[in-house]
């Protein structure tokens, strides 16, 4: 089954590139991606053309997303159709799951789980639960949709027959076009299949808006009433109106709450539709949700990501980013190890994060045209790395902590991986060696590669990321860089977000040296309190995926291990984490065995010590 993906586009250069990249990164790639452009005046058309096949650009002189979708459909060759907005994203396994459902005959339309994709204050993008109403037990698909449960178009795959049966997109409808086409399709007998795997990400732009607008404006209310009228007509004509009377009445009541008190024509229209349903509550008495004439709050203007979208021609130039805060004693060593790489990096960017020692002076004394010093007030390591990303000119960005160093050949080995891989590759990391204060050396080899998101849901398998990782600009653009809100595990969080959309690769051998002696005692990441707080945030963000993958118990075990290992950790907190691991998968013996081997000897020793002291 060939899949055609249609993207309506108007001045969407800020996000179009990463949207297309997430579609091309599918484990079952689409047959074609049709960008239906409504006359963009920015760089959208150039970005679409830059990808080449299977991306096609179609010019649509008529304005409106629905007209663009119709024009894209007219060009589409596939037996399956998806309509994505220009700022939406898909996890790599999504199309395979959706196509599999259609090919298995599970339904005429398939939909995957979906999430909101939202930007935090620090610029990092994270996913959050759907913003629609929950689905009630016993509801069929049309009743659920009328009740406010829905799937955005980026999570829906249509068979061509199902789409044609729906009647297609209505270019004259102001908003709520997706609800209209879906509910008409369901009212005409299409069957919806829901997949357990895959994930679509519906972007919420800063300020709460999206490229598709809002359904709570006056135009939106009018459109929603029109959609309800159409559904009533269809159900009445097929004799099925009694079955959906309650769901339609609830829908009209919710719409009535969004009608400004002075919009008499809309209120009359709503009441007339309610009368067609028979004995239902008087929607004319519903109270508006905002003061007369004020309307709902509009979205704030959104800012463009700082990194340009990348297409199929890879830029393999490397920018090195070194964040530094009071590292006068070690920064020269780190910089020298980066400048000594062969082939040489395009640039080495040191971001001085408000140092109060001689860090700046040490860097300024290094005479090399590739070295750039950027200064900012102290904002933390994530903000410093993000500043370096924003300054970087290369297509690949490699990170190095200011108290670590690289070994010869690191950049060459990682660039070789990017050169031989396709654009699905977003991250390459290496092994590293730890050098203790007493001179002892421990080697940590890198092993995990491919689609490693599930591995990461159990524990951080990309350790030492702050000095071993190299990421593509496309990956960093999509996820928005590091999250400054995290005091620790910010690298773990970044890798989780990157690997949700991109493959990872590794160079097994040690190519970075991690100085684990007295000079690094100030690392925030080595303190249990910061780790504890950040891991709570990580579980809040990724806990649902951990539970679905069956790895939540392993994440809690890793939390307990860190509590026992890090400075400031306590046995009671570690035991609570172990208890959560057992409760997550009580039937699995691993968590029980782990807890027994870690805690029973310590409890026995305490009991013996307590008995001896009493004697």
C-alpha positions in Angstrom: 0.0 0.0 0.0 1.5 3.3 -1.2 1.2 6.3 1.2 0.8 9.9 0.0 1.3 12.6 2.6 -0.1 16.0 1.8 1.2 19.1 3.6 -0.6 22.4 3.1 1.9 25.2 3.5 1.9 29.0 3.8 4.9 30.8 5.1 6.0 27.8 7.3 9.7 27.9 6.8 10.3 27.8 10.6 9.1 24.2 10.9 8.6 22.8 7.5 12.0 21.3 7.2 11.8 19.3 10.4 8.3 18.2 9.6 9.4 16.7 6.3 12.5 15.1 7.9 10.3 13.3 10.5 8.2 11.9 7.6 11.3 10.8 5.6 12.7 9.1 8.8 9.8 6.6 8.9 10.7 2.9 9.2 8.1 2.5 6.4 8.7 5.6 4.3 5.9 7.2 2.3 5.6 6.9 -1.4 5.5 10.6 -1.8 5.2 13.8 0.2 3.3 16.6 -1.5 3.9 20.1 -0.2 0.9 22.1 -1.4 2.0 25.7 -1.2 -0.5 28.5 -0.9 1.9 31.2 -2.2 4.5 31.4 0.6 6.6 34.6 0.6 9.3 33.1 2.9 11.7 30.2 2.3 9.1 27.4 2.4 9.3 26.6 -1.3 13.1 26.5 -1.3 13.0 24.2 1.7 10.5 21.8 0.1 12.5 21.7 -3.2 15.8 21.1 -1.3 14.7 17.6 -0.3 14.2 16.2 -3.8 12.3 13.0 -4.4 10.0 11.8 -2.9 9.1 15.4 -1.9 7.1 17.3 -4.5 6.1 20.9 -4.5 2.7 21.9 -5.9 1.7 25.5 -6.3 -1.8 26.4 -5.2 -2.9 29.9 -6.1 -6.1 29.8 -4.1 -5.6 30.6 -0.4 -6.7 28.3 2.4 -5.4 25.1 3.9 -8.4 23.0 2.6 -7.8 24.2 -0.9 -4.2 23.3 -0.6 -5.2 19.8 0.7 -7.6 19.3 -2.2 -4.9 20.3 -4.7 -2.5 17.9 -3.0 -5.1 15.1 -3.1 -5.6 15.7 -6.9 -1.9 15.0 -7.4 -1.6 12.1 -5.0 -0.9 8.6 -6.3 -1.1 6.6 -3.0 -3.8 4.1 -1.9 -3.5 5.6 1.6 -3.6 9.3 2.4 -2.3 11.5 5.3 -2.8 15.2 5.8 -0.2 16.8 8.0 0.2 20.4 9.0 3.5 22.0 8.1 4.6 22.0 11.8 3.6 18.4 12.8 5.9 15.5 13.5 5.7 11.7 13.4 7.7 9.2 15.5 9.5 6.8 13.1 7.3 3.8 13.6 4.0 5.6 13.0 3.4 5.0 9.3 4.3 1.3 9.6 1.7 0.9 12.4 -1.0 2.9 10.5 -0.5 1.2 7.1 -0.4 -2.2 8.9 -3.8 -1.5 10.4 -5.3 -0.7 7.0 -3.7 -3.6 5.2 -4.9 -6.0 7.9 -8.5 -4.7 7.3 -8.9 -3.4 10.8 -10.7 -0.3 9.5 -11.1 2.2 6.7 -9.2 4.9 8.6 -6.4 4.3 11.1 -5.3 6.6 13.8 -2.2 6.5 16.1 -1.6 7.9 19.6 -0.9 11.6 19.6 0.6 14.2 21.8 0.9 18.0 22.1 4.4 19.2 21.2 5.1 22.3 23.3 8.1 24.6 23.8 9.3 25.4 27.3 10.7 28.7 28.5 14.3 27.6 27.8 13.5 26.7 24.1 13.4 22.9 24.4 10.4 21.1 22.9 8.7 18.4 24.9 5.6 16.3 24.3 2.5 16.4 26.6 -0.8 14.5 26.8 -3.5 15.2 24.2 -5.6 18.4 24.9 -8.9 16.9 23.8 -11.7 15.6 26.0 -11.3 12.0 27.2 -13.3 9.2 25.5 -16.1 7.8 27.6 -16.6 4.1 28.0 -19.1 2.7 25.4 -18.9 5.6 23.0 -18.5 4.8 19.3 -16.2 6.9 17.2 -18.7 9.4 16.0 -20.2 10.0 19.5 -16.7 10.4 20.9 -15.8 12.9 18.2 -19.0 14.9 18.9 -18.1 14.8 22.6 -14.7 16.6 22.0 -12.4 13.5 21.7 -10.5 13.7 18.5 -7.3 12.9 16.6 -5.5 15.7 14.7 -4.9 15.0 10.9 -1.2 14.1 11.4 -2.2 11.0 13.4 -4.8 9.8 10.9 -4.2 7.7 7.8 -7.1 7.4 5.3 -7.7 4.7 2.8 -8.5 6.4 -0.5 -12.0 5.0 -0.6 -12.7 6.2 3.0 -11.6 9.7 2.2 -13.7 9.8 -1.0 -16.6 8.4 0.9 -16.3 11.3 3.4 -16.7 13.9 0.7 -13.3 15.4 1.2 -12.2 18.7 2.6 -14.6 21.7 2.4 -12.7 24.8 1.3 -15.6 27.1 2.3 -15.5 26.1 6.0 -13.7 28.7 8.0 -12.2 26.4 10.7 -12.8 22.9 12.1 -12.2 21.5 8.7 -10.6 18.3 10.1 -13.5 17.6 12.4 -15.9 18.2 9.5 -14.2 15.7 7.1 -13.8 13.1 9.8 -17.3 13.2 11.2 -18.8 13.2 7.7 -16.7 10.1 7.0 -17.8 8.4 10.2 -21.5 9.3 9.6 -21.2 7.7 6.2 -20.0 4.4 7.6 -16.2 4.6 7.7 -14.7 2.4 10.5 -11.9 3.8 12.6 -9.0 1.6 13.7 -6.8 2.7 16.6 -3.2 1.5 16.7 -1.3 0.9 20.0 2.1 1.9 18.5 3.3 5.0 16.7 3.0 8.6 17.8 2.0 11.9 16.2 3.1 15.2 17.6 0.7 18.2 17.1 2.7 21.3 17.7 1.5 24.1 20.0 3.3 27.3 19.1 4.4 29.6 21.9 1.4 31.4 23.3 -0.9 28.3 22.9 -1.7 28.7 19.2 -1.1 26.4 16.2 -0.9 26.9 12.5 -4.4 25.7 12.1 -6.0 28.5 14.2 -8.6 28.3 16.9 -12.2 26.9 17.0 -13.4 29.4 19.6 -13.4 32.5 17.5 -16.8 33.7 16.2 -15.9 32.2 12.8 -15.0 29.0 14.5 -18.3 28.8 16.4 -20.2 29.4 13.1 -18.1 26.6 11.4 -18.8 24.2 14.3 -22.5 24.8 14.1 -22.3 24.2 10.3 -20.5 20.9 10.9 -23.2 19.8 13.4 -25.9 20.7 11.0 -24.3 18.5 8.3 -24.0 15.6 10.7 -27.6 16.0 11.7 -28.6 16.0 8.0 -26.6 12.9 7.3 -27.9 10.9 10.3 -31.4 12.0 9.6 -31.2 10.8 6.0 -29.9 7.4 7.1 -32.4 7.0 9.9 -29.7 6.9 12.6 -30.3 10.3 14.3 -32.0 8.8 17.4 -28.8 6.9 18.2 -26.7 10.1 18.3 -29.3 12.6 19.7 -27.6 12.8 23.1 -24.1 13.2 21.6 -25.2 16.0 19.3 -27.1 17.7 22.1 -23.9 17.8 24.2 -21.9 19.1 21.3 -24.4 22.0 20.8 -24.3 22.8 24.5 -20.5 23.1 24.4 -20.7 25.3 21.3 -23.3 27.5 22.9 -20.9 28.2 25.8 -18.5 29.7 23.3 -21.0 32.1 21.7 -20.5 35.7 22.8 -23.6 37.1 24.4 -24.3 39.6 21.7 -24.0 37.1 18.8 -27.8 36.6 18.5 -27.7 35.0 15.0 -25.3 32.3 16.2 -27.4 31.7 19.3 -30.5 31.4 17.2 -28.8 29.0 14.8 -27.7 26.8 17.7 -31.2 26.8 19.2 -32.7 25.8 15.9 -30.4 22.9 15.6 -31.2 21.8 19.1 -34.9 21.8 18.3 -34.3 19.4 15.4 -33.0 16.9 18.0 -36.3 17.0 20.0 -36.4 17.0 23.8 -33.0 18.4 24.7 -31.8 21.1 27.2 -32.3 24.7 26.1 -28.9 25.7 24.7 -30.1 29.3 24.5 -29.5 29.6 28.3 -25.8 28.5 28.1 -23.4 31.1 29.4 -20.6 32.4 27.1 -17.0 31.7 28.1 -15.7 35.2 27.6 -17.1 38.7 27.9 -19.1 40.2 25.1 -16.9 41.4 22.3 -13.6 40.2 23.8 -13.2 36.8 22.2 -10.7 34.2 23.2 -7.1 35.1 23.7 -5.1 34.9 20.5 -1.8 33.1 20.0 1.4 35.1 20.6 3.6 35.6 17.6 6.0 32.6 17.4 9.7 32.9 17.0 11.7 30.9 14.5 14.1 28.2 15.6 17.7 29.4 15.6 18.9 26.5 13.4 18.0 26.3 9.7 16.2 23.3 8.4 18.4 20.7 6.7 17.5 18.7 3.7 19.1 15.8 1.8 22.5 17.3 1.2 24.4 16.8 4.5 26.7 19.5 5.9 29.5 17.6 7.5 31.3 20.6 8.9 31.7 20.3 12.7 31.2 23.1 15.2 32.5 22.3 18.7 30.6 23.8 21.6 32.4 24.1 25.0 30.4 25.6 27.9 32.6 27.0 30.7 32.1 28.4 34.1 35.1 29.1 36.3 37.3 26.6 34.5 40.5 28.6 34.2 42.5 25.5 35.3 41.1 23.1 32.7 39.7 25.1 29.7 43.0 25.3 27.8 43.4 21.5 27.8 39.8 21.0 26.5 40.3 23.6 23.8 43.6 22.2 22.7 42.1 18.7 22.4 39.4 20.0 20.1 41.7 22.1 17.9 44.1 19.1 17.5 41.4 16.9 15.9 42.0 15.9 12.3 40.3 16.7 10.0 40.0 20.0 11.9 36.7 21.3 13.1 35.1 24.3 11.4 35.1 26.2 14.7 35.5 25.8 18.4 33.0 27.9 20.3 33.7 28.5 24.0 30.7 29.9 25.8 31.8 31.6 29.0 28.8 31.4 31.3 29.6 34.4 33.5 32.9 33.1 35.0 34.4 35.0 37.9 37.9 33.5 37.5 40.4 33.8 34.6 38.5 31.5 32.2 38.0 34.3 29.7 41.6 35.4 29.8 42.9 31.9 29.3 40.7 31.4 26.2 41.7 34.8 24.8 45.3 33.9 25.1 44.9 31.0 22.6 45.8 32.2 19.2 43.8 30.2 16.7 41.4 31.7 14.1 39.0 28.8 14.6 38.4 29.6 18.2 35.5 31.9 19.1 34.7 33.2 22.6 31.1 34.0 23.4 30.2 35.5 26.8 26.9 35.6 28.6 25.7 36.2 32.2 25.6 33.0 34.3 22.6 30.9 33.2 23.7 27.3 33.6 25.3 24.7 31.4 22.2 24.0 29.3 21.7 27.7 28.4 25.4 27.9 27.6 25.3 24.9 25.3 22.2 26.3 23.6 23.9 29.6 23.1 26.8 27.7 21.4 24.3 25.8 19.2 22.7 29.1 18.2 26.2 30.5 17.2 27.3 27.3 15.4 27.7 27.4 11.6 28.4 23.7 11.0 25.9 21.0 10.1 27.2 18.9 12.9 27.6 20.1 16.5 29.9 18.3 18.9 29.9 18.9 22.7 32.8 19.0 25.1 32.7 19.8 28.8 35.4 22.3 29.8 37.1 19.9 32.3 37.2 17.0 29.9 39.3 16.4 26.8 39.1 14.5 23.5 41.5 11.8 22.3 42.9 11.9 18.7 40.5 10.8 15.9 37.2 11.4 17.7 35.7 13.8 15.3 36.9 11.9 12.3 35.3 8.7 13.5 32.0 10.4 14.2 31.9 12.3 10.9 32.5 9.0 9.1 29.4 7.6 10.7 27.3 10.6 9.5 28.9 10.4 6.1 28.0 6.7 5.5 24.5 7.0 7.1 21.3 8.4 5.7 19.5 11.4 7.1 17.7 9.2 9.7 20.9 9.5 11.8 20.7 12.3 14.3 23.3 11.4 17.0 26.7 9.7 17.2 28.4 9.2 20.5 31.6 7.5 21.5 33.0 5.5 24.4 35.1 7.3 26.9 37.6 6.7 29.7 37.3 8.0 33.3 40.6 9.2 34.9 40.4 9.2 38.7 42.4 11.5 41.0 44.8 8.6 41.8 45.5 8.1 38.1 43.5 4.9 37.7 41.7 4.6 34.3 38.3 3.0 33.6 37.1 2.4 30.0 33.4 2.7 29.2 32.6 1.4 25.7 29.6 2.5 23.6 27.3 -0.2 22.5 23.8 0.9 21.7 22.8 2.1 18.3 19.8 2.2 15.9 16.4 3.1 17.3 17.5 3.2 20.9 14.6 5.2 22.4 13.2 2.1 24.2 16.6 1.3 25.6 16.8 4.9 27.0 13.4 4.5 28.6 15.0 2.0 30.9 18.3 3.8 31.7 20.7 6.3 30.1 22.8 4.2 27.8 24.4 7.2 26.2 26.5 8.2 29.2 29.1 10.9 29.0 27.0 12.7 26.4 28.3 16.1 27.4 31.7 15.2 25.9 31.0 12.2 23.7 28.0 13.3 21.6 27.8 14.8 18.1 24.3 15.8 16.9 23.0 16.9 13.5 21.6 20.4 13.2 18.3 18.8 12.0 18.0 16.8 15.3 18.9 19.8 17.4 16.4 22.0 15.5 13.6 19.5 15.9 13.9 19.1 19.7 15.1 22.7 20.6 18.4 21.9 22.3 19.0 21.3 26.0 16.4 22.1 28.6 17.7 24.7 31.1 15.0 23.8 33.6 16.9 20.6 34.5 19.7 21.0 37.0 21.0 17.5 36.1 20.3 14.8 33.5 19.8 17.5 30.9 21.9 15.4 28.4 19.8 12.3 29.1 16.7 14.4 28.4 18.1 15.7 25.1 19.1 12.2 23.9 15.6 10.9 24.8 14.0 13.6 22.7 16.4 13.1 19.7 16.1 9.4 19.6 12.3 9.6 19.6 12.7 10.9 16.0 16.2 9.9 14.9 18.5 6.8 14.9 21.7 6.9 16.9 25.1 5.4 16.2 28.2 4.9 18.3 31.9 4.5 18.0 32.6 1.8 20.7 36.1 2.8 21.7 37.1 5.6 24.1 37.6 8.9 22.3 36.9 11.2 25.3 38.7 11.5 28.6 36.4 12.2 31.6 38.5 13.7 34.5 36.7 12.3 37.5 39.0 13.7 40.2 38.9 16.7 42.5 38.6 19.2 39.7 35.1 17.9 38.9 33.7 17.7 42.4 31.5 20.8 41.6 29.6 19.0 38.8 25.9 19.4 39.7 25.2 16.1 37.9 27.1 14.3 40.6 24.8 15.4 43.5 21.9 13.2 44.5 19.5 16.0 45.2 19.8 17.5 41.7 19.5 14.0 40.2 16.5 13.1 42.3 14.6 16.3 41.2 15.5 15.9 37.5 14.6 12.2 37.4 11.1 13.1 38.8 10.7 15.5 35.9 11.9 12.8 33.4 9.4 10.3 34.7 6.6 12.9 34.5 7.6 13.5 30.9 8.3 9.9 29.7 6.6 7.7 32.3 3.7 6.9 30.0 6.1 5.7 27.3 8.1 3.7 30.0 4.9 2.0 31.1 4.0 1.1 27.6 7.5 -0.2 26.8 7.5 -2.2 30.1 10.7 -0.4 31.3 9.4 1.7 34.2 10.7 -0.7 36.8 14.2 -0.5 35.2 14.1 3.3 35.3 13.3 3.2 39.1 16.1 0.7 39.7 18.5 3.0 37.9 17.2 5.9 40.1 17.8 3.8 43.2 21.4 2.9 42.0 22.2 6.6 41.5 20.8 7.4 45.0 23.2 4.9 46.5 26.2 6.0 44.3 26.0 9.8 44.3 27.0 12.3 47.0 24.1 13.1 49.3 22.1 10.0 48.4 20.3 8.1 51.2 19.3 4.5 51.6 15.7 5.3 52.5 15.2 7.2 49.2 16.9 4.4 47.3 14.6 1.9 49.0 11.5 3.9 48.0 12.7 3.9 44.4 13.2 0.2 44.6 9.7 -0.2 46.0 8.3 1.7 43.0 10.2 -0.6 40.7 8.6 -3.7 42.4 5.2 -2.1 42.2 5.6 -1.3 38.5 6.2 -4.9 37.6 5.5 -7.1 40.7 5.4 -10.3 38.6 9.0 -9.8 37.4 11.6 -11.3 39.7 14.4 -8.9 38.6 13.3 -6.0 40.8 12.9 -8.2 43.8 16.3 -9.8 43.3 17.9 -6.4 42.8 16.4 -5.0 46.0 17.4 -8.1 48.0 21.0 -8.0 46.9 21.4 -4.3 47.5 19.5 -3.7 50.8 19.4 -7.0 52.8 23.2 -7.1 53.5 23.1 -3.4 54.6 20.0 -4.0 56.8 21.7 -7.1 58.3 24.9 -5.2 59.0 22.8 -2.4 60.7 21.0 -5.0 62.8 24.3 -6.6 63.9 25.8 -3.3 64.7 22.8 -2.2 66.7 22.8 -5.5 68.6 26.5 -5.1 69.4 26.1 -1.6 70.6 23.3 -2.6 73.0 25.4 -5.5 74.3 
